[in-house]
Every structure is written in structure tokens, then in C-alpha cells.
């Protein structure tokens, strides 16, 4: 019987005397579940691509043809042998546009699609046709359907129903903004439908079951990997290595990858991911960058390994070597275990940051090509390290451990340089570096870090006994290879490394921020001249920014000086680390109080709450740190932040409910008033003391004046002022009494007075 072009709705109309009448569609028992609605990544990609094509066709694009759909017609019911996925998606698309445009009629033949695979799926298809949603629903279709009384709870265990709900939500997301009536007209146009296929009703070809098995071999279609293997052999036939490939892919290579198989006990996906890695390396070697939609591996392999490519022999050699090299001892696991660690630092091994395992080969087989948003799960730095390890194993390079460590350090410091667009240059440089060991070969990486690596190399050449201490610091998760905040001194580096490891444990950060500031002004002034960076009591990344700063030793000089003093003081004592940090803080505070010099450092050291900002960023009025500060929770002033002085005053009073919790927005130059809820009296820290914003109500002003007489409150032209005793130091005024305590005492009395 000849096939004929039709649409989903048109297949139910009489097409000719020699064509059987179709009144319903039933997916037969021999078919699998509705795969296009599965939640896995491959199905998601197929679903998105298919719906994009349908949407384009319905939006006045060219009509799209969906190839052949064929099957048996029994008593008017069409049972597809091929086309189940497309027919189910078209049924759901018709359902969605029909209810949106008010055209859903259960008596229409197109609405009679059902599944023989499960009674639950059959009933589900019937129920959604008989019970359409309102034309405009705020929730996704799945949520609306699952909330209906006719939806059976047990259906949540049916994979076909779950898949159809996923597809309905995807359709709603893709077509939600479309004009449903226009789209329906385009979809159901009898003369020129936007979506069509060739329908082939089959007869005289044996039973459907026999034909299905013949079509799919062993009852299933070829996997993408099986298709790739078959095509790959043809691509490299010109090289004479196709037979070798066939033997190895199902032999020694399969044995290698078998150890990293998934729960399904097959290695198809693992092979595909590793080959994706190998082909991308070859593309970068040629200076090629992928763009736009993903290209199938077969096409990429043809471009790289086909006879027309002048470099095909080079690429094919790398393709084979990338697996052949692991057949001989040491194998994959032993090699990576000897070179790397992904957890705690181990002497002689390179610590990996971010990778879940030291076995970069295994991780590649599991996650290469996967993304979270725009971020690669198997990162570009992982890729460079795996490539470097392969170069070492394939070509027998020397001094691999040191070179891989230096490459790890450069990777971690080159967050702005390691980009996909730069991978051709980076791959070339890494290959050259693994042979030469010359740091000057790494021209695309962060050059501050290259200089840091050269400095450490020269130091260790003279003092090889210091290598364990250097490596311990490099493997610290905050430093990650960059030691620009350290002075390299053979006599002290061991003690400084131990002190750093102890002091920079996360539970000690709140105390550490105070101890560092007690030793000296370790902060860094940003290019934005009134912004200053300190450490954080909560966030590791802030410490990394502070201590690494892309390896710029000049900008790190103040931090390096203070850090060195702190670590040397810690190394000089055998007391517990917390006791030492506390002693440093207490000594500093006692000294400041004795000399009556309560500057901004005194307040930040005295009150831990004034160091709580997650970001470590402070703004100072007039581009200087003083008595007007903002302490940022995030990195920008358009998010909520604290005024550390007002925050400390509020907490000293026990966080009273009578005072509005002092969060602020706006620029650091804006006036920030902490207000009493009832009277709206405001407080803010200014150079001369604590400014007071007078209340509007006359009775409140009288009470304020009465209370203020007991607290050195005076009137100025601008506002009232709680005076804080001060003295002159270096042509500026500095507090001689604690303004936080003075202001807290006033605030308690104002609350007690009913304000």
C-alpha cells in the first residue's frame, strides 16, 4: 500500500478509496514508553529541538515534514510501528492548542489517541480530553491536572503519564506566548498544514510483532554509541586502522572503561564522553572553536580524521594513544592516585580543587560535556590537567609532578584567562610546557602567577628542604597555589605554613579578622578609592580574593606585611591557637584604651559584629576609614548592608524591638539613620560623635531634650549631637571614650522614656 502525505488531524479524514479509514490511534503493547517526555538530558535536548522546530513552523515558518509514520490499521484503529513518539507529541500539542483556543471536542477523531501499553495511560488520555482546563491557566498544565479530582494518585508511578506531563509543560512553556487560534489554524490547515508526515498503512508484511523485531534487531534500536562505532570505522577506513579500532573498542579499551561504567552495566555513555573530550582537544589543536548548536560526534570525527584533513594522521594517532597508553602499567587508577588528590592534601601529590575525584579520566567519562547553565561540569581546568597527564604518559615527559603542580597553580589563578575562546592557545602552551618545563612557554596564563611560580622555583632550587612547607601552602583551599601574600624565607616558612593552616580554619575566621586588624592595617584599597577589602568571618572566597588578588604582589604588600607579622607571632608561641589570637586582640585593645586612641581599628577589633559582613567590603566616607562606614553583606551597595557602628550600638542594647533593625540601602555618602519606632528619633555615627535626628512631635522633643541633658547632647545648626570625648592626633580628632557604649547608654534611656 502506498504512503501519502497528511497531518495528524488529516490522518483521520478519508484520503481515498484504497486507503483504510482511521478513527483512532492506539500505541500497541510492543512499543516502549513515551520517551520524548523523559526527564534525562538527552530526551530534554530532543524535546527542546523538536518543539522549537514545531513552533517555527506554526509561526509562519516553512511547513515541517516528519518523515514516515507507518503501522497497521485494525478495525479503524491505527497501531504505529514507527512514529509513536511523534504522534504522541502531536496529540498533546493539539490538545494544548485546542483547549487554549476553545476548540477541544472529545468527539473529534484526533482526540482518540490511547495507549495499549498500560490501562492507566489509556484512561489518562481519555480523562484529559474529557476534562480540559480553562483557556487561561496560571499554573503549568501538569500542576492543574494533578490537582483535579479525576486524577488518580497512582498515576504518578506510570512512566508514560509522567512523560506526557513533562511534555505538556514543555509545550506550554514553548507555546505559552503564541496566539493559540492562529497556531491551531496553521496546525490543522487542510490544504497546507504546518506539520505533516508521510503516512504508510502496512498490509501483507507479516505480523506487526515480527516486523517490529526485524526493524529494531534484538528488540531495540541502535544506541548512539553503536551508530558512532559503525560510522567511525568508515571514517578512518582510509588509514588502514579501522580493523584495529574495531578490535580495541570491543576489547582492551572496553576493559579499561568497564571500571567506570554506570548503573546500567554498559559503557556506551562513558566512551562517548571521553571521545567528546579527545575530539575537542583535536579541534583546539587546529584552532577550531565550536559555536551554535551541538554537532554530532560523527560529523566532528569526519572533519578531523577524514582523509581530506591534512592533519588527520596526527589526530588519529592521539585518538588511539589516548586509550592505548593506559593498557600498560601503571594503569588509569594507579597513575591518577600517584599524581593527584581531591580531598585532604597529601605529600607529593597535587591537590585538585572542585573535582570530585583525583581520577580525572573517570570524571571525564562521567561528566564531560555536561553543563550547569553556561558552566561546564568537567571544567576547562580539569580538561587542561587531563590533557597534560596524557601528554606525560604518551610522550614520557620528565618532572611530571612538579609541572602538573605548577599547571594546577596557574589554572587556579587564571580565572579570567582560561576561557573556551583561549583554549587553542592554552592547549598548545600546555603541550609545550609538559616537554620543556619552561614557565615562559605559558604566555596566555595569568602572568602574575607565572612570576609567582618562577619566584618559588628559584627559592626551592636554593632551599629544597622547604618544599613540603611550600606545597602545604599551595594546597590550602584559600591560596590554591598562589603565595604572593608570603615572604619566602627558608628559616621561617615552615612555621608560617603551620600558623596559616591553624589560623585560617573556618571556625577561627571570626577571631582571625580581629587579630589581623589588631596587628596592622591589612586591608586593600580598591580602584574605587573609597572601597576597602578585608577578610570575612564567613566566606572562604573573600579570603581568596584578599590573599591572592590574581598574584599582584605590589597590591598585596600591606596584606603581606601584616600577615607575616601575625604568622611569626603565632610561630613564636606554643599556646593553643585560639588563645594566641585572643591574646593579640586583648593586647591591642588594652594598648588603645591606655593611650586613649579609639580609632576605627579599635572599634572593629572590639566589636566582632562590626566584622560580620559576608563580603569583607567596607566603604568609608571621604575615601577614608573612620567613624562613618558601611559594611556590605554582598559586593554592591544596591543590596542591603549594615552601618557597623549603628549595628554595634543596637546589639549592645540587646537588639530592642523599639528600634528598627538597622539595614540600609544606597550609597555610602547617604545619611543613614537608625530610628526608634515610636518617636522616629534617628541616630547616626559622624566624626564628632553621634548625630541625633529630632522627632516631629513637640512632646517627644521635650523628652529628648530632658534625657539629652544627662548625656552630653548638644544642639548644632544641622542636628542634635551626642558628643563623644576626643583628642587631636595627626591633625584629626580621635575618640578617647567608646562611642558605642556612650550611644548605647543614651539609646537605653530614650527607650525607657517611652520614645
ABEGO torsion letter per residue (X at the ends): XBBBBBBAAAAABBAEAABBBBABBBBBAABBBBAAABABAAAAAAAAAAAAAAAAAAAGBBBBBAEBBBEBBBGGBBBBABGAAAAAAAAAAAAAAAAAAGABBAABAAABBBBAABAAAAAAAAAAAABBBBABBABBAAAAAAABAABBAAAAABAAAAAAAAAAAAAAAAAAABBAAAAAAAAABAABBABBBBBBBBBGAEBAAAAAAAAAEGGBBBBAAAAAAAAAAAAAAAAGAAAAAAAAAABAAAAAAAAABBAAGBAAAAAAAAAAAAAAAAAAAAGBBBBEBBBBAAAAAAAAABAABAAAAAAAAAAAAAAAAAABOBBAAAAAAAABBABBBBBGBBBBBGBABABAAAAAAAABGBBBEABBABBAAAAAAAAAAAAAAAAGBBGAAAAAAAAAAAAAAAAAABBAAAAAAAAAAAAAAAAAGBAAABAABBAAAAAAAAAAAAAAAABAAAAAAAAAAAABAAAGGBAAABBBBAAAAAAAAAAAAAAABAAAAAAAAAAAAAAEBABBBBABAABBBBBBAABAAAAAAAAAGGGBAAAAAAAAAAAAAAAAAAAABABBAAAAAAAAAAAAAAAAAAAGBBBAAAAAAABAAAAABAAGBBBBBGGBBBABBBBBABABAABBBBBAAAAAAAAAAGGBAABBBBBBBEBAABBBBBBBAAAGBBBBBBAAEBBBBBBABAAAAAAAAAAAAAAGBBBBAABBBBBBBBBBBGGBBBBABBAAAAAAAAAAAAAAAGX
